[in-house]
Amino acid sequence: MLESATSTGLMNNQVLEKIYSFIGDESANQLGVHTQLRFLHHELSSMRGALEDVADMEDLDNGTKAWRNEVSGLYYDAEDCIDDFRHRVDSGPSHGGQGFMRRAGHLLETLMARYQISRKIKELRTRAQEANDRRTRYKLDECVSRSARVSVDPRITALYAETSSLVGIDAPKEEVVKLLTKVDGASLKELRVVSIVGFGGLGKTTLANEVYRDLRDNLSGNPEKSFSCKAIISVSQRPDMVNLLKSLFTKVSGQTADHTYDLPGLIDIVREYLQGKRYLLVIDDLWDPSAWEIIKCAFPESHCGSRVLTTTRIESVAVACCNYQWKFVYRMKPLDDYHSRQLFLRRIFGSGDRCPEPFEVLCEKILQKCGGLPLAIITIASLLASQQTRSIEQWKYVLNSIRHNLGLSSTLEGMRQILNLSYIHLSRPLKSCLLYVGMYPEDYEIQREDLITQCVAEGFISGVDGSEAVDVAGSYLNELVNRSMIIQRVKYGGKGEHISYRVHDMVLDLILCKSTEENFLCAVQSLQAASTRLSGQQQHKARRLSLQFHDRNLGVVESAGRINLPHARSLIVFGWPAPSLALLELKFLRVLYIVRAADDLDLTQICKLFQLRYLCIRGKHKGLQLPKEITRLKHLQVLDVISGLSASGIPRDVIYLPALLHLQFPLTAVYPDGIGNMRYLHTLLQFDASKQSVANMLSLGELLNLRVLDLWIGDASFATKEAHMDALMSSLEKLISCNLKTLSILARDNVGRHSRWSSLCFSCSQAQLEQLYLYVWCPRVPAWVRQLRALSILKIKVVELCKDDVAVLAGLPVLSRLILDVRNNNVSGQQGIVFSADTSFRLLGYLRIPYHAESGITFEAGSMPQVETLRFLLRANDVKRWGVRFSGIEHLPNLKQVLVDLRYGDCDESEKPVIRAAVRSAFYAHSSPSSVQFEFY
């Protein structure tokens, strides 16, 4: 199990290890502080267990919260103290001069540092002792969560909601009923389990109850299909399995289980009672696969056509319930705009037909905030409906204070409980990753790689059991998606898979409430607000700051004065209007992320941030300045600058950064010779080979730890430079034979046609390449592609596609996504592209292919059994002239989606619907309209 952060994001072993290692340091002996260090280490160690226990509690009293935040700050300050001392002692003199004066200056600086560290350690010891005394005096170890009180579960009302009061339920109910009752190649006599999965508040319990009513009532008159045993049971986060099975037995049998039964005995009597009967059960609110494994033991598979419906917020639990058959998992969706509005207005005005005009704009804004979440819509509508009078000011107040009320208002208590359940159930590292999402503004599209590397740089996550920290962080984000806490969006572009995240507004509000409560982060819209909220008071010392400027008014920044933020670990700025960061006094910063900075942003003083691990500058700006020498940033792991930096602005010693893992400069960048020194580098993006020296082309092959290489060739004359091509090919062969997993090559057409792209030679037994984007025009599919046995995604451009080439592609055993561009649409003299059964793509799920209307495309039976998405480019004029020539669509049994890039050219508006209808009919002639979704772009 990974030892990592608590909900406050710091309490890891690293801090205690730093203190312990300093105890035996010669510097500690010279300072005479080793005794204080031992005491400090002991006090913090003893409090750590209590702090972790507190972090897992659902609702704390104010005294315990204050103690938790105090100890968290103590941990931070202790680490900062040691880091600062080591930096000042180890970094050497900070001023010029030679000989005696230089040594004297360094000695004076060291003595000053020793004096200050000694005083600081004594202060930390005193604070630690006082905190531990308060812990004992107020008996914090015995504190009981206030949530132990019995409260009404808001989901109870969903079980008794009248069907007539529900909106948007009919279509989901029909789909779930279909999953429970359709034949689908399996016998209806077998036990079938269907699971509903979705975020808290989407209405899973309501939907499950409606499905239960429908099957119970509609089949009751048919003896062959009716259910003799029916029940709904709720599981919850920490279920008492004995009481749960007792309740199940009572509901299905009408009898009371003997109180002497243990868990195995209860499983036996439930199983015995259900044996030979046709039962219908709803198992609501599952949180853990282990609970399901116990519950399902009570369900006999007696071939009577029994049905079980489960609900959960967690995708992995849902698929486990269905015996890992994804086709029986129903994913809940938010309400669409129409049904959201109908539900909102019906609750307030008694009718969903219309909203009074004065409230129309506010209505839309509130519904946008609710994001289709039925729980949020009902709760906020109920809050407005409960007012004796209605006024615009009242609605404005509710809109502007939803975030505040989410934590405090008793009216919104039910919604807060539902959202909070998902948060409480997270492990401590997952809580830290989720809270960090609060650094981004509302509705912001968060890039996956940014969030991963920021969490790693902050120290929330470290490698475990040989896994890299970024891989562990990636798995944590996957888990947050799995638990419906963040929303994942996947796009495929020229350079491959692009993953981003968004978060529901209500979840963001919960995150910000928790972050404020735990001093995790502070998000403000002005420097004045930052100055007020981060004034240095211990109880309000958030370590992460998000500045979210809505304009670029320099006067606003200048009027704020200088702001001292020495304790900040992360600073994310959206719209920084000043030419530098001089207004902010930063010292221990680890993450600096600036989006939309002012032109001529001067970061030449960045080397003062000796703990900096992450530096990313995004947005379209000009004149960015970095230090000419940057190796003083010895902890820097991520350096990401995609624009604004001139070719001559690259720090000349960037190749010597000892900890660098991820590097991206603008395409104009000319790297200093010796890039082979970056031996730990994992990711190199926007690397234009045509701008580099031959020496650097050869050095590229020395980056044997490289996982991702994004290679560009922008100079059309590069193909004629034999020495450069030889060096590049040699390096690529070495990298593919080592750890490279993603390779993207984009070149100008005449560079791409160079025959050398087909002649790579590498160790096929060691190749780990999983994604290849060969976006250069190759004469044919290169023979070496067949050696990439781990390849799952391939994007390739070929002048001609022969039958043998199709066989090469079909022979890739785990290929799941193929983007194919063919200039000449003939295959071995045949007209069009033919995918035959003897060259079957067994696992391919996505296919994008070129389409030439005069020749067409043919799919033979068995050629692509798993393809779900088919995408192609189509010109309207070709449709009018040739029609649509797709043959064998009926041989794609799993086809669910057809995406058509339809280019209308000079067509009249009146012709467009006719052309779209012609395209649809060409496919529907061979497939069911209800089974294939069409989208036109």
Buried (B, 14 or more C-beta within 10 A) or exposed (E): EBEBBBBBBBBBEBBBEBBBEBBEBEBBEEBEBBEBBBBBBEBBEEBBEBBEEBBEBBBBBEEBBBBBBBBBBBBBBBBBBBBBBBBBBEEEBEEEEEEEEBEEBBEEBBEEBBEBBBEBBEEBBEBBEEBBEBBEEBEBEEBEBEBEEEEEBBBEEBBEBEEEEBBBBEEBBEBBBEBBBEEEEEEBEEBBBBBBBBBBBBBBBBBBBBBBEBBEEEBEEEEEBBBBBBBBBBBBBEBEBBEBBBBBBBBBBEEEBEEEBEEEBBBEBBBEBBEEBBBBBBBBBBBBBEBBEBBBBBBBEBEBBBBBBBBBBBBBBBBBBBEEBEEBBBEBEBBEEEBBBBBBBBBBBEEBEEBEEEBEEBBEBBBBBBBBBBBBBBBBBBBBEEEEEBEEEBBEEBBEEBBEBBBEBEBBBBBBBBBBBBBBBBBBBBBBBBBBBBBBBBEBEBBBBBBBBBBBBBBBBBBBEEBBBBBBBBBBBBBBBBBBBBBBEEEBEEBBBBBBBBBBBBBBBBBBBBBBBBBBBBBBBBBBBBBEBBEEEBEBBBBBBBBBBEEBEEEBBEEBEEBBBEBBBBBBBBBBBBBBBEBBEBBBBBBBBBBBBBEEBBBEEBBEBBBBBBBBBBBEBEBBBBBEEBBBBBBBBBBBBBBBBBEEBBBBBBBBBEEBBBBBBBBBBBBBBBBBBBEBBBBBBBBBBBBBBBEBBBBBBBBBBBBBBBBBBBBEEBBEBEEBBBBBBBBBBBBBBBBBBBBBBBBBEBBBBBEEBBEBEBEEEEBBBBBBBBBBBBBBBBEBBBBBBEBBBBBBBBBBBBBEBBBBBBBBEBBBBBBBBBEEBBBEEEBBBBBBEEBBBBBBBBBBBBBBBEBBBBBBBBBBBBBBBBBBBBBBBBBBEBBBBBBBBBBBEEBEBBBBBBEBEEBEEEBBEEBBEBBBEBBBEBBEEEEBEBEBE
